[in-house]
Amino acid sequence: MKIYVIRHTAVGVNGVCYGQTDVPLKDTFESEAEAVKQNLKGISFDAVFSSPLSRAKKLAEYCGYKDIQLYDRLKELHFGDWEMHPWDRIDMAEWEKDWVNTPAPNGESFRQMYGRVASFLDELKERDYSSIAVFAHGGVINCFKVYFGRADLAGAFDDMPEYGQITEFELV
C-alpha cells in the first residue's frame, strides 16, 4: 500500500506551543493549498484519512476530497498545560532531559504519540488499499518515519517536514 502523508499548511500563530489546539491557518492558505492540490493531481486514492484538527481537515477538503475519515490518532502531540503558552515562558528543563518518554504536564510523551500513530498504521495492514492519503501534522509524519525505519524515536524531529510537504511511504 502506498501512503501519501501530507502536512497541513502554515499556521497563523507564532512563538506559541499549539500541539492539539485548533489554531487558525495563515492567510496564505489558499495559495499553499493550491500547490498541494496540484502536487496530488493525477494520484487516485482508495481512502483519505485526516486528523480532525481543522488545519489538516481543511487542506483535505480544499484538495477536493469528500469522504474523509477523521482519526484522533492522527492529531499532533498533545502538549497538555503548555498548549497556547509562549515557548519562551515554558519551563521545559525536565521534559528536555527525556522528551521521548516524558509527557508534557497533562499531555503526552512522544512515545505515547508514536503508539497511537503506530496503532493506526497497524490497522491499515488489515485493509485492502493500494493507495491512501493522510492529512496530518509534522509530529505525525515523524512518527511515520520511525514506523518505517527512516528515523529512531530520539531523532524523529531532526528533519521536520515543511508545511504542505507530501511524504511517501510503502506499507507491506
N, C-alpha and C positions, 0 to 999 in steps of 0.2 A: 504494500500500500504506500503510495506516495502522499506525503503530508506537506502541505504548504502552510507555514505558520507566518502570519502577518502581524507585525507590531502596529498598534494604533498610531495615529498621527500626533503631532506635538500638542502638549497640554498648555493651557492658559494660566498656569501658576508657576512661580519661580521661587526657588530657595526654601520650599517647604516640603515636608515629608507627607506624601499623599497616598501611598500604597493602595488600599481598598476604598479610599474615599472617592466618590463620584465627582471628579473635577471637570471644569469646562475645557474645551479644546481651544487652541489659538484661532484667531480669525483667518488664518491661512489654511484652515481645514479643507475647504473646497478644492484648492489647488493641489494640496498634498494628497487628498483622497483621489482626485482625478488621476494623478500619476500612478497611484497604487492600482486603480481600476484598469488603466492602460497596461500595466505590467502583468495583470492577471488575464487580460483579454486573450481569448483562444484556449484557455485552460478550462476543462469541464471538471466538475466535482460531483461525486456521488452524495456528499453531505457537506454542510457548512456548520461549523461549531464556533461559538464565541463566548468570551467572558460576558456576564450580564452587565458589567460596568459600561456606561454609555460611551466612553471613549473607544472601546473596541466594537461594541454593537453598532454604533453609528457608522463606522467605517464599513462594516459588512453590509449594512443596508444601502449605503451610498454606492457600493460596488454592484448593487442590483440583486443581491441575494434575498430571497423571500422566506424560505423555510429554515431559518437559522435556529439551531439547537443551542440553548444557553446553558452553560455549566458553571456553577460556583467554583468548581475545582480549577477553572481557568482564570480565576481572579489573581491579581497581583499579590505580593507578600503583604500580610496583614501586620501593620506596624503598631496596632493597639493604641496605647495612650499617646504615642508620638504623632499620630495622624494629624495633619494640618498645622503642626508646630514648625517654626523655622528650624532648619537643620542646625544652625549655629547656636541654638538655645537648648538643644537636646544633649543630655549627658549620656554619651554612648560608651563610656570607658569600659564598663563591664561587658557590654554587648560586643564590642570590638575585639575582645580577647578570644571569643569563640562564637562569632555570629552565625556559623553554620548550625550549631546546636543550641544556642541561647536565644529564646524568644524576646522580642521587644516586650516591655511591660503590657500585659493583657493582649498580646499579639501572638505571633507565631515565629518559630525559627525557620531558617532556610531549609533545614532538613524536613521539617513538618510540611512546608510548602511543596518540597520535592515529592514527598509521599503522596500528597493529593494529586499532583500532576501525573506522577507515575501510575497511579491507580486509573486515571483517565486513559492513559496510553495502553495499559494492560487490558482494559475493557475493549479498546479498539481492535485488539488482536482477535476478538471473537466475532467481529463484524466482517462482512464480505464486501469491503470497499476497495476500489482500485486507486482512487484519488480523493482526498478531502482537503478542505481549507479550515484553518483555525485562526480566528482573530483574537489576539490576546495582548500580553504585556511583556516588557523586557525580561522580568524575572521568570515568567512562564517559559519564554523561549530559552532562557538559560537552563531551566530545568530540563527541557527537551534535549539540550546539548549534553547534559550529564547523562540522561537516559540512553542516548545514542552513542555514548563513549567519546564525545568530542571535547569534554571537559570533566574535571572532577568537581565535587561539591565546593571545595575551597577556592577553586579557580574559575568558577562559573561566571563571575562578573568581570573577568579580565578583558573580555571582548563583548561589550554591550551592543546589541543590535540598534541600528538607527531607527528613528520614528519612520513608520511606513515601510520598513525593510521586510522583504519576503525571504524566509529561510526554508530550505527544503530538507526533508528527512525521508528515509525509506524504512517503513515498519514491516518486518517479516515475521 
